[in-house]
Amino acid sequence: MHRGFTLVEALVSIAITAIAGSVLLLGTTASLQTTDDAMQRTIAYGMAQQLMDEITGCRYMDLGGTPYDNPPKPSTTEAARGTRELFDDVGDFNGWRGQPPADCYGVQLGADDGQGSQRNPAFQCRTGFFQNWRQEVDVYYVSDTNLTQRLPSGQVSDYRAVEVRIMYNDPNRGARQLAGLRRVVAYVPPLQTN
């Protein structure tokens, strides 16, 4: 005797297959989102480290200036450029915001060659990749006795904290921080020679 599937059995098996397929797709989507998040955070950390190295590779203060500028800021000439090209001391970077992120010459990251020009198009990241990314820098004085404590406006010390953040404005999830670094730099007075 030949026995086939009844209509009910066929519908149940199709429903089970559909549910299993949905679960697999959800798992794959979550895995892809996690992979994309990890990739973005890795790139952002590299960008933050590069910007932090640029900042902390500069002098603590302008030549002939005071180490107690409050708030630290670029000179009018340095700020007028619209890029970080003339920034030569740590305080110049206070309040810097760049979207999309760019090198010190103003060339968008992913297209820059590190010398103020663009690299060969075959070696550039895809157009618009960094469009929703933003660099943020804050420089502020911290307590001599507790380097984690930000001093109130108007107070100064021999220590400044440099905070670098790489932000991403996700159209679906809103603004979020992908990477953040904080480093404290100290003012060391020059040696007096007799």
Residue pairs with C-beta under 8 A, 6 or more apart in sequence:
5 13
40 168
40 178
41 178
41 179
43 178
44 133
44 166
44 168
44 178
44 179
45 166
45 178
45 179
47 101
47 109
47 133
47 135
47 166
47 179
48 164
48 165
48 166
48 179
48 180
48 181
49 181
51 135
51 137
51 164
52 162
52 164
52 181
52 183
54 84
54 104
55 90
55 93
55 137
55 139
55 162
55 164
56 90
56 162
56 183
56 185
58 87
58 88
58 89
58 90
58 92
58 93
59 88
59 89
59 90
60 67
60 89
60 90
60 160
60 185
60 186
60 187
60 188
61 67
61 69
61 89
61 90
61 91
61 187
62 75
62 88
62 89
62 91
65 89
67 158
67 187
68 156
69 91
70 141
70 153
70 154
70 155
70 156
71 94
71 95
71 140
71 153
72 90
72 91
72 92
72 94
72 139
72 140
72 160
73 79
73 91
73 92
73 94
73 95
74 86
74 87
74 91
74 92
74 93
74 94
75 92
77 86
78 86
78 87
78 88
78 92
82 106
83 102
83 104
83 105
83 106
84 92
84 93
84 96
84 104
85 104
85 105
85 106
85 116
86 92
87 93
87 104
90 139
90 160
90 162
90 185
91 139
91 160
93 137
93 139
93 162
94 137
94 138
94 139
94 140
95 137
95 138
96 135
96 136
96 137
97 134
97 135
97 136
97 137
98 134
98 135
99 133
99 134
99 135
100 108
100 109
100 130
100 131
100 132
100 133
100 134
101 108
101 109
101 130
101 133
101 134
101 135
101 166
102 108
102 109
102 112
102 135
103 109
103 112
103 114
103 116
105 112
105 115
105 116
107 113
107 116
107 117
107 118
108 130
109 130
110 124
110 125
110 129
110 130
111 118
111 119
111 124
111 125
112 118
112 119
113 119
118 124
132 168
132 169
132 170
132 171
133 166
133 167
133 168
133 169
133 178
134 166
134 167
134 168
134 169
135 164
135 165
135 166
135 167
136 163
136 164
136 165
136 166
136 167
137 162
137 163
137 164
137 165
138 162
138 163
139 160
139 161
139 162
139 163
140 150
140 151
140 160
140 161
140 163
141 150
141 151
141 155
141 156
141 157
141 159
141 160
141 161
142 148
142 149
142 150
142 151
142 157
142 159
142 160
142 161
142 184
143 149
143 151
143 157
143 159
144 157
144 158
144 159
147 159
147 161
147 184
150 161
151 157
158 186
158 187
159 184
159 185
159 186
159 187
160 184
160 185
160 187
161 182
161 183
161 184
161 185
162 182
162 183
162 184
162 185
163 180
163 181
163 182
164 180
164 181
164 182
165 177
165 179
165 180
166 177
166 178
166 179
166 180
167 175
167 176
167 177
167 178
168 175
168 176
168 177
168 178
169 175
170 176
